[in-house]
Amino acid sequence: MTRTLTAVAALAAVALPMSASAQTIDLSTPAGAIAANRKVQCSTVDGEPVVYHWSGRVFARSPGEPDRHIFNVEGMNVRQCGTVSDPVRGTGYRLVSRELMLYLDPRTNEILRSWTNPVTDQVVEVVHVANDPVNSRPTYERNADGSPFTFSGRVNQGKVFLNFEAPLFYVNPLGGDYQEYVGNQYHAMEIFDFSMQEADLIDGSRPRADPAIAWVRMSPWLPWMRMGGRPGGLVFNAVGQTMSNGIDGLPQVLRDEIAANYPDYVAPPPLTDTRPNETSWTYFKKIFDAERAAAAAQ
């Protein structure tokens, strides 16, 4: 989700490979808690691709004005996990992924290639989310401070609920060298809520829990909207799930766009991927810089 599932990957960086036995996972132990989290995020089978899909709406929020529904979104993330080990921290895993999210017309659900900004009346080119890669750091059955990993979900009446908040505050890749003095840091928050059947999560013979997911994102205006320093920002709200049939289960609009413009998104990055992560802001910067360079060369 523009960081879209970029923040999910941070939660996903905890896991332990499952044995071939069908033992019940004990969520009260570090090994069980790690295995359960890996089942939520990907698969306990190394290298097995898992596809997340989400669908929702985007609202513009400006001080003193009613919120305005400006986009629909359709998004996907394709990922895989690989086992890693550390002599001190034990066994864990690393998640690698790439994600795509399309901005759609809120009335027709057609993909937007250009958009008339209702605030500025300016026609702008839409830059969809195409973050490749969105990878996580390895995390192990012992945290960096030596404490054991614990399962943070809540079990109630046969269901499991797991929430995760990612407050984001860092140097804006589109800003200058003086953000420490004048502000303009990237400031946003992403919220993820997973729900699944307890029986699916603790069944050691099942490599995945296939949860449902709710995703909320509060962020500044997207750079391609050309809102300048106007106050306000965006609220994203979407729901989704893992797809039992992978890429083939995605909505047609996503499958068509992947086939036409994003062919790499049929599979996750390799488990050995060491590239720096991409965000909506760094992706936009690459596109903008390339266009500016091409214009200067003419």
C-alpha positions, 0 to 999 in steps of 0.5 A: 500500500504505497508503503501500502504492504511496505509496513506489512513486511516489517511485521513479516520479518519474524518466522521459523521453518515448520517441521514435516510433522503435523504438530499443533503450534504452541503460540506461547513459545517463541518458536510457535509465535514465530511460526504463526507470524510466518504463516500469517505473512507468507508460507512456512515453505521456503520459496513458495509464492504468496499473493495478497490482494486488497481493494478500497477507497482513497479520501482527500482530507483538507482542514475545514472541508468535508472529506472527498472520495477521489480514488478507488484502489486495487492492489497486490503484493507477491512475496516469498520467504526464505529461512535464515539462521544466526548463531546467537539469535537462532533461526528465522526468515526473511521476506522479499516482495514487490507490490502494485497498486492502481488508482481508479476512477471512483465512479467507473473503476477504470484505471486513471492515466491522467487526473484533473486535480479538483483543488488546482484544476490542473491535469496531472499524470497519474503515477501508480504504486509499483514498488520493487522491492519491498523486502524485510530485514531478517528477524529471528526467534530472539530479538536484537536485545536478546528477549524472546519473540512473543505472539502479539495476536489475540485469540477469541472464540476460535478466531485470531486477531493481529494488529500492527501499526507503522508510524512513519517519520523519516527524511523525505526523498523528494526534499532537500538537504535542510529538512532537519531545520525547515521540516518537510520530513515524510510523515504517515501511518499505516495500520494493518489488522489481520483475522483468521481461524485459530485452527488454521493458524495453529495447525502445523501441517498447514504452511499458510494461515490465509488471513483476511486483512484490513489496511488504513493509511494516512499520508501526505498528498501524493507527489504527482498530485502537485499539491505543493504545500497545501495543508491536508492529506489522504486517507486510504481504507482497504480490505483484502486477503491472500489469494488461494490461486495466486496471480490468477485470482486477482481482479481482471484490472490488475491481471491486465495491467500486470500483463501489459506493463508490469510483467515482473509482478507475476513472481516475487524477487529472488530470496537473495535480493539485496536491492534497497526498498522502493517506496511511492516517493522514491519511485516517483523521484526516479520517474520525474528525474528520468523525464526531466533528463529526457526533456533536457536532452532534447 
